[in-house]
Amino acid sequence: MAPAPTRGTFRFDKYQLVMTELRESGYPVTEHAPAPCPRKWLEAVHCPEYVEQVFTASVPQEKERRIGFPVTSHIAQRVAHTNGGTWLAAQLAMEHGYAANSAAGSHHALHDTGAGYCVFNDLAVTANRLIAEGDAARVLVVDLDVHQGDGTASLTAGRDDIFTMSFHAEKNFPVRKARSSLDVPLADGTDDDGYLEALDRHLPGVLDQFAPDLVLYQAGVDLHGDDRLGRLALTDDGIARRDRFVVSEVRRRALPIASALGGGYGKDPREVAARHARSMINCAETNSRAARSFSRSTTYATSEGR
C-alpha cells in the first residue's frame, strides 16, 4: 500500500479493504506478491519520457490533473507493482486456469500520459509482454468496466495479435472515445438482463473467431446501479452472472483468463471492496467448476480409449 496523496478524490483505501474482504470470506485464496514491472516493459508501451516522469515524481501538473492525483514516489512504486501483478496473474492463469490481480485494470492510461485514475496501462503492458515473451500469439482483452477502455484501445490500435473488446455506458467518461476492436456502447439504465443479452450476443463469437491464447479481463464493478460514477443499473446478482458467464465461456474453450480489478466507486469503500471481492470469488468458483468438468471429460476419454 502506498500512502494516499494529499490531493485528489480517488479512494486508495479500497485496495486494502478488498484484501480484507477476501481474507474474511472463508474462500481458500492463495496470495502472491508480484515483483515490480521492469521499466523496459513499461517503455515498450508508454513513452519513455513519461515513464521517466513517473519514476522521478516529476509528472507535469496538467498530466496529474488528467490522472486525478499527484504521482508521488510512493505512487510510482505502487503502479510498478500493480503492473507486475497483472503480469503475474497471467502467468498463474496459464497454470491454474484463472488468477486475479487485486488491483490495476488501468485502462485509461495513454502513451504519454495517465488519465482517469490510471498511471500505466497494465492490460496493454501485459498483453504486449505475453506476445513478446512467446507466452501467447494472440491476446483478447475483455473490458467490462462501465467506462470505455480508451487507453488500451489506443495503445494496441492496428495490432492483429491483440483484440480489445469494450462494453461501456455510451454517455459516460471518456467523452471522446477511442476505437476498440469491438465497442459495445450501452444505454443509460441498462439492467442485468439487457447487459447479459448483449454479452451473450458478442463474447462467444469473438472467442471463436479471434481464437486467443489467453484472455485479460477488466472486471470493473462500476456498472452497479449504486455506483457513483456509473450510468448502468446492474445488481449484485447481475455482476455475478456476468463474471460466471465470462469465465465459463473462456474456460470451456480451455483458455486461461486473468482478471484485474477495474473501477468501483461509492461513499462506502467497504461496500465497493466487497463487490470486487465477490467478483473475484465468483470467477474463481466458476474456474473450479470448469476444472472439475475437464477432469471428468479426461477420465471418460481415457476409459473410452482403453
Residue pairs with C-beta under 8 A, 6 or more apart in sequence:
1 12
1 15
1 16
1 78
2 12
2 72
2 74
2 75
2 77
2 78
3 72
3 74
4 10
4 12
4 13
5 69
5 70
5 72
5 75
6 70
7 69
7 70
8 68
8 69
8 70
9 68
9 69
10 68
10 69
10 117
11 265
11 269
11 272
13 269
14 264
14 269
14 272
14 273
14 276
15 102
15 103
15 261
17 269
17 270
17 272
17 273
18 102
18 261
18 273
18 276
18 277
19 31
19 102
20 273
21 270
21 273
21 274
21 276
21 277
22 29
22 102
22 277
22 280
22 281
23 29
25 277
25 281
27 281
27 284
27 285
29 284
32 88
32 92
34 81
34 82
34 84
34 85
34 87
34 88
34 101
35 81
35 84
35 88
36 77
36 80
36 81
36 83
36 84
37 80
37 81
37 83
37 84
37 87
37 120
37 122
37 125
39 51
39 55
39 80
41 83
41 87
41 125
41 128
41 129
42 51
42 80
42 83
42 120
42 125
43 51
44 125
44 128
44 129
44 132
45 111
45 120
45 121
45 124
45 125
45 128
45 155
46 109
46 111
46 112
46 120
46 121
46 125
46 155
47 111
47 112
49 112
50 59
50 63
50 111
50 112
50 113
51 120
52 58
53 59
53 60
53 63
53 71
54 71
54 76
54 79
54 114
54 119
54 120
55 76
55 80
57 71
57 72
57 73
57 76
59 67
59 70
59 71
59 114
63 113
63 114
64 70
64 71
66 113
66 114
66 115
66 116
67 113
67 114
67 115
67 116
67 117
67 118
67 119
68 116
68 117
69 75
69 117
71 114
71 119
75 119
76 119
79 106
79 119
79 120
80 120
82 101
82 103
82 104
82 106
82 122
83 104
83 120
83 122
83 125
83 126
85 101
85 102
85 103
85 104
85 122
85 260
86 101
86 104
86 105
86 122
86 123
86 125
86 126
86 216
86 258
86 260
87 122
87 125
87 126
87 129
88 99
88 101
89 99
89 100
89 101
89 258
89 259
89 260
90 99
90 126
90 130
90 135
90 214
90 216
90 256
90 258
91 99
91 135
92 99
92 258
93 99
93 214
93 256
93 257
93 258
94 135
94 214
94 256
96 256
96 287
97 251
97 256
97 257
97 287
97 290
97 291
98 247
98 251
98 256
98 257
98 258
98 259
98 283
98 284
98 286
98 287
99 258
99 259
100 219
100 258
100 259
100 260
100 261
100 280
100 283
100 284
101 122
101 258
101 259
101 260
101 261
102 261
102 276
102 280
103 260
103 261
104 122
104 123
104 260
104 261
105 122
105 123
105 145
105 218
105 219
105 220
105 259
105 260
105 261
105 262
105 263
106 114
106 117
106 118
106 119
106 120
106 121
106 122
106 123
106 151
106 260
107 118
107 121
107 123
107 143
107 145
107 147
107 149
107 150
107 151
107 152
107 218
107 262
108 114
108 115
108 116
108 117
108 118
108 121
108 147
108 149
108 150
108 151
108 174
109 115
109 118
109 119
109 120
109 121
109 124
109 151
110 121
110 150
110 151
110 154
110 155
111 154
111 155
114 120
115 151
115 174
116 147
116 173
116 174
117 263
118 151
121 151
121 152
121 155
122 260
123 141
123 143
123 149
123 152
123 216
123 218
123 260
124 151
124 152
124 155
124 156
124 162
126 216
126 258
127 139
127 141
127 156
127 162
127 216
128 156
128 162
130 136
130 139
130 214
131 137
131 138
131 139
131 161
131 162
135 213
135 214
136 212
136 213
136 214
137 161
137 213
138 161
138 162
138 163
138 210
138 211
138 212
138 213
139 161
139 162
139 163
139 212
139 213
139 214
139 215
139 216
140 162
140 163
140 165
140 206
140 207
140 210
140 212
140 214
140 215
140 216
141 149
141 152
141 156
141 162
141 163
141 164
141 165
141 215
141 216
141 218
142 165
142 203
142 215
142 216
142 217
142 218
142 246
143 149
143 152
143 164
143 165
143 166
143 167
143 168
143 180
143 218
143 220
143 262
144 167
144 199
144 217
144 218
144 219
144 220
144 223
144 242
144 246
144 262
145 168
145 218
145 219
145 220
145 222
145 223
145 262
145 263
146 168
146 169
146 172
146 220
146 222
146 223
146 227
146 229
146 230
146 231
146 232
146 263
147 168
147 169
147 172
147 173
147 174
147 220
147 222
147 229
147 263
148 166
148 168
148 172
148 174
148 177
148 178
148 180
148 183
148 185
149 164
149 166
149 168
149 178
149 180
149 218
150 174
150 176
150 177
150 178
151 178
152 164
152 166
152 180
152 218
153 164
153 166
153 178
153 179
153 180
153 181
154 178
156 162
156 164
157 178
157 179
163 181
163 182
163 206
163 210
163 212
164 180
164 181
164 182
165 180
165 181
165 182
165 184
165 202
165 203
165 206
166 180
166 182
166 183
166 184
167 184
167 186
167 195
167 198
167 199
167 202
168 183
168 184
168 185
168 186
169 185
169 186
169 188
169 190
169 223
169 230
169 231
169 232
170 185
170 186
170 187
170 188
171 188
171 231
172 229
172 230
172 231
173 229
177 183
177 185
182 202
182 206
184 198
184 202
186 194
186 195
186 198
186 232
188 231
188 232
189 231
189 232
189 233
190 198
190 232
190 233
190 234
191 232
191 233
191 234
191 235
191 238
192 234
192 235
192 237
192 238
192 241
195 223
195 232
195 234
195 238
195 242
196 238
196 241
196 242
196 245
199 242
199 245
199 246
200 245
203 245
203 246
203 249
204 249
207 215
207 249
207 250
207 253
207 255
208 253
212 255
213 255
214 255
214 256
214 257
214 258
215 250
215 255
215 256
215 257
215 258
216 257
216 258
216 259
216 260
217 246
217 247
217 250
217 257
217 258
217 259
217 260
217 283
218 259
218 260
218 262
219 243
219 246
219 259
219 260
219 261
219 262
219 279
219 280
219 283
220 261
220 262
220 263
220 264
221 227
221 239
221 262
221 263
221 264
221 272
221 275
221 276
221 279
222 229
222 230
222 262
222 263
222 264
222 265
223 230
223 232
223 234
223 239
224 230
224 232
224 234
224 235
224 236
224 239
224 264
224 275
225 232
225 233
225 234
225 235
226 266
227 263
227 264
227 265
227 266
227 272
228 265
228 266
228 267
229 263
229 265
230 265
234 242
236 275
236 278
239 275
239 278
239 279
240 278
240 279
240 282
243 279
243 282
243 283
243 286
244 282
244 283
244 286
246 257
246 283
247 257
247 282
247 283
247 286
247 287
247 290
248 286
248 289
248 290
250 256
250 257
251 257
251 286
251 287
251 290
251 291
252 290
252 293
254 294
257 283
257 287
259 279
259 280
259 283
261 276
264 272
264 273
264 275
264 276
265 272
266 272
